[in-house]
Amino acid sequence: MRILQEKLSKYDIPQKAQQLGIYPYFRVIESEQDTEVIIGGKKVLMFGSNSYLGLTSHPLVKEGAIKAIEKYGSGCAGSRFLNGTLDIHLELEEKLANYVGKEASLVYSAGFLVNLGVISTITGRDDYIILDELDHASIIEGRRLSFSQAFKYKHNDMASLEKILKQCNPDKIKLIVVDGIFSMEGDIVKLPEIVELSRKYNATIMVDDAHSLGVIGEYGAGTASHFQLTDEVDLIMGTFSKSLASIGGFIASDADTINYLKHNSRSLIFSASIAPAAAGSVLAAIDVIKKEPGIIQQLWDNTNYALENFKRIGFDTGVSETPIIPLYIRDNQKTFMFTKLLLEEGIFVNPVVSPAVRSDSTLIRFSLMATHTREQIDKALDVCQKIGKKLHVLQS
């Protein structure tokens, strides 16, 4: 056995969880991604999806994908930089820029690749990248590829952020990168305060709106729109795999920034274009959101109802204020067991355990969709309460 194989063969954490019957990953879904899915031939209520507006099964979104395939085929056979740019990509970039209120945008083949390619590219060796400690993993990886100096500040703590900004050379670029809605905690970034600090210290702001698009802002246009600070945010990043019901991602900014990224961002230049069907479905999804704005209000009605009742039951939901509701279990083993028991009762959720979070901060990530019915939410609440009592995780 080679040395590498010998090393990797000793990794048996998943196998141990499987032997205990609590392994919660790579569960196979046999149907479309909706409020109800099929797993193992059985109907299960889906409360682990990022499809906040429930558009993955919307007839117009499906139609957009089908029409794109009929016109362009199944793939682009190359990168945007060379032979893989279609007119539908340009149409999508124009629509996205208008949607989030920026001059231009650039589409990547995955949201992860946006953060990887943008953050690693736009600052230099003597510049600074400043992150919230709870930023998404893709932001962390983009920072790791950069030659810039990196700092983390305490989550949503403006005193901690300002302390870092004071240490930076005032003549160098200071890029503050934050999630708009934090993907596990469910709280919203303190963007107005960050804008004030950016003015004071001449810093640049990039907001990752992966979980904000379709959720907050005018027509779901994201965090900057939500706070009416679009002109104060320099770069807006978004993904298509959540509210926009597809796969891919984009960065929106001024035309000069987008021009620079088009010719320097390696994760764009050396990755294949998104498939025509993906572009077609996103174009349709944005149209649906603008034509049916009531779906966003329905999402918030569901969110407020579920959040209020989880608190009433006795769950610790932390600082959540969005459709992402963490149910804090604060124990790895109990978190896995809670997930297993929920699935047995027909409820799909996602466990979040260490090392993704501290072992005393493990949680069940419960997420709402606009298309969930009140009856579906009530069933989930009842089952969660029953299991919460059984595992002794409810607050008195």
C-alpha positions, 0 to 999 in steps of 0.5 A: 500500500502506498503511503497516501493510501495508507494514510487515507485508509485510516480515516473512518469517522463516516464508517463509525457513524454509519455503524451507529445508524446516525450517518446523516449525509449523502441522503438520496432524493428520488424526486424534484426538490420541493416541500415534499421529496421522496427518499427510499420510496417514502414521502418526506417533508423537506426542511433542509433546502435552500430553495427559499422561494420554492422555484425549482419546480415552478413551471416557468422556471422549468420552461426557461431551462427547456427552451435554452436546451432546445436552442443551445444544447446541453453545454458550452464545451469551454470557458467563458474566456474562450469559446464558452460565451453565449448570448444568453450569458450576456442577457443574464449578466445584464439582468442580474446587474439591473436586479441588484442595482449595479453597472455590470455583472459576471457569471461564474459556473458556481457560487463557490468559484465566485468567492474563490476567484474574486477575493483571491484576485482583486487585492495585492500583497500589501493590501488587506482582506477583513472577514467576519469570523462566521463568513462562508467557507468559500470566502475563507478559501478565497482569502487563503488563495490571496497574497493579501494580509488577512484578519477576522473580526468577531461576528457582527461586532463593529468594535472588533472590526474597527480595531482591525481597520485602525491597524491597517495602512490607510493608503492600502486597499482594505476589502471587508467581505461579509455574508448578507445573511449568515448561512447557519446562524440566520442573522443579517449583517450589520451593513449600515454600521459597516458602511459607516466604518468603510467611509471612516477608513476608506474601505471597500465592501463585498457582500455575499448575498447567497442566502439573501437574494429572493429573501430580503430587499426590494423584489428580493434584491439582497442585503444592500437593497434591504438597507437602501445602501446599494451605492455604498456596497462595492461588490455584490455576490450571489448564487443561483442554487438557492432562491434562483433555482439553478446552479452557478453564481455571479459578481456585480460591481462597476464596469471597471471591476468587472472588466478586471475580473473577466481578464484576471479571475482564474476560477472564471478563466479556467472553468467551463461556462454554466450550462444553457439550461442553468442560465435559462432557468435563472432568467425565468426565476428572476421574472417570476420573482418580479411578477409574483412578489407575493411569494416573498411575503409568503416566505416571511409569513412562514418564517415568522410563524415557525420562528415564533413557535420554535421559541414557544416550544422551548428551542434555542434559535440563537439570533436568527431573524430569517428563514434559516432557523438554527435549533441549537442542540450543542452536542454532536451525538444528539444532533446526529440522533435528532436528525435520524429521528426526524427523518424516521418521522418524515422530516428532512433537516440538516445537522451542523456539527464540529468542526464546522461549528464548535462542539458546544454550538452544534445545531439542526439547520431548519429552513423555510420555503415560501411554498411550505403549507401551514399544515406542513410546518405544524407537523414539523413543529410537533415532531421537533417538540416530541423529539426535543423532549425525548433528547432533553434539548428544550429549554424550560 
